[in-house]
Amino acid sequence: MILDPNKVYIFDTTLRDGEQVPGCQLDTDQKIVIAKALELLGVDVIEAGFPISSPGDFQSVVELSKAIKNPTICALTRAIKGDIDVAAESLKYAKHPRIHTGIGSSDMHIKYKFNSTREKILERAVEAVKYAKKFVEDVEFYAEDAGRADNEFLAQMIEAVIAAGATVVNIPDTNGYCMPDQYGSKILYLKENVKNIDQAIISVHCHNDLGLATANSIAGVVNGARQIECTINGIGERAGNTALEEVSMILKTHSLGLHTGINSKHFTEISGMVSRMMHMPVQPNKAIVGKNAFAHSSGIHQDGFLKHRENYEIINPEDVGLNSADIILTARSGRHALKHHLERLDYDIEKINIDDIYERFLVLADEKKDITDDDLLFLMSNGETESYKNGYKLNLLQVVCGDLEKPTATIKLQYNNEEKEAKAEGNGPVDATINAIVSIIDKDITLKEFTIQAMHGGSDDVSKVNMKVDYQGKSFVGFGFSTDIVKASANAYLDAINKFL
């Protein structure tokens, strides 16, 4: 039955089990968008819906069947002929259709949900599979609440439905009850005690009520299962389902001799898509796709990470669609992290008085908690102290301008403990200031870009100025901050110049 014994098939139920979460309902067009993203991700099976449940669900399965080419399209049913009839009708356009039917297998479900007996439940299971087999070749059977089912009876049920034509047998831990060793042992028991088990794929469908869905799913495949049923971001009924991104990256990271067809580089994109469309924010510390999954804020961790990434990362962020890990600057960050960010902003560490910057950084970090790029640029352009060793420092700036005045700037620059003064005119106060600076520095510098923006808003706000200059065929970007736009411009220009001197 299994063409590649080491492949784990990924069965995504984001659009069925995931959509059962209150407030997460999608229309057909939204489902098609997500389904196409799942196809690009490389999932093997898309459970498109529960067609008998509503006309909208029926139509969604119909339209997804038309839109999706490669993955199997699966429709859920109960072990009821009417459900199976509707599912078969909804799948008539599917290139690879599958009917997913089943019934409870635990004594609790048999007694309290179905008010029946093991014998009658077994008959219904076999009958449902045989009936579904009349419409499609690919029939999956789910033994609901298998996690709490008696293993001997469960094995009897699985053997019977495989004999009836089931190609996949789903062993759900419906209530998220099992421990990993318990669930893994259940899968192994079926492998060893179901005579015809080699004629079907064993599938695991685990819920996260005790936070064990991912662990149980991995325990299942280690013990012989070859399909994992899961959702993007782990969304789903109650505490959710197994997270697709988690099991995929576990199989990719660990040497278990197993693999999937998943292209993990799409995880970040599809995680955000599902979160937005289903109005389900991803918790920051969520494995793989949480915003803090690749963020480092502890100074000790940052230092170790910057020395060798694998000290504190077991996954490359690029492997899940992120450009890089985040080194978050806080009051707990050390000099190594600060240097890293300054170098990222094109500052030459050898020219910087890092001790001075670090002391002022700690004061600001205590006040602001998290430090942004703009905060660092402000620190570097602050004229209270010299950011650069032997760099140009603005000691004086005076500008005269107005309707009847030709804009004129007088400046004093300090360089190598020597102060020089210059005066120049321009077509505006900023132009006059730049001309005065150039007359002192006396180098062939070309201003390529000049932008001004308010940091927060308001006439008394701090202005941020970005300048890009070209010098000897290379570009350098400078930043300046001040409530005075002209002074911010002067600081930005000097910041760029100090980077190449």
Salt bridges, closest charged atoms under 4 A:
ASP4 OD2 - HIS259 NE2 2.88
ASP17 OD2 - ARG16 NH2 3.69
ASP17 OD2 - HIS205 NE2 3.17
ASP17 OD2 - HIS207 NE2 3.50
GLU19 OE1 - LYS31 NZ 3.38
ASP44 OD1 - LYS7 NZ 2.92
GLU47 OE1 - ARG16 NE 3.09
GLU47 OE2 - HIS100 ND1 2.86
ASP57 OD1 - LYS31 NZ 2.94
GLU63 OE2 - LYS66 NZ 3.60
ASP83 OD2 - ARG78 NE 2.73
GLU89 OE2 - LYS92 NZ 3.05
ASP107 OD2 - ARG118 NH2 2.92
GLU127 OE2 - LYS81 NZ 3.77
GLU137 OE2 - LYS133 NZ 3.07
ASP138 OD2 - ARG98 NE 2.83
GLU140 OE1 - ARG98 NH1 2.80
GLU140 OE2 - HIS100 NE2 3.31
GLU144 OE1 - HIS109 ND1 3.98
GLU144 OE1 - LYS113 NZ 2.87
ASP145 OD2 - HIS109 NE2 3.72
ASP145 OD1 - ARG148 NE 3.07
ASP150 OD2 - ARG118 NH2 3.93
ASP209 OD2 - ARG238 NE 2.70
GLU229 OE1 - HIS205 ND1 2.81
GLU245 OE2 - LYS286 NZ 2.71
GLU246 OE2 - LYS286 NZ 2.73
ASP303 OD2 - LYS307 NZ 2.87
ASP303 OD1 - HIS336 ND1 2.71
GLU310 OE2 - ARG309 NH2 3.52
GLU313 OE2 - HIS296 NE2 2.97
GLU313 OE1 - ARG309 NH1 3.55
ASP319 OD1 - LYS265 NZ 4.00
ASP355 OD1 - ARG335 NE 3.37
ASP356 OD2 - ARG360 NH2 3.40
GLU359 OE2 - ARG335 NH2 3.93
ASP373 OD1 - ARG344 NH2 2.50
ASP374 OD1 - LYS464 NZ 2.67
ASP375 OD2 - LYS368 NZ 2.78
GLU449 OE2 - LYS468 NZ 3.57
ASP495 OD2 - LYS499 NZ 3.84
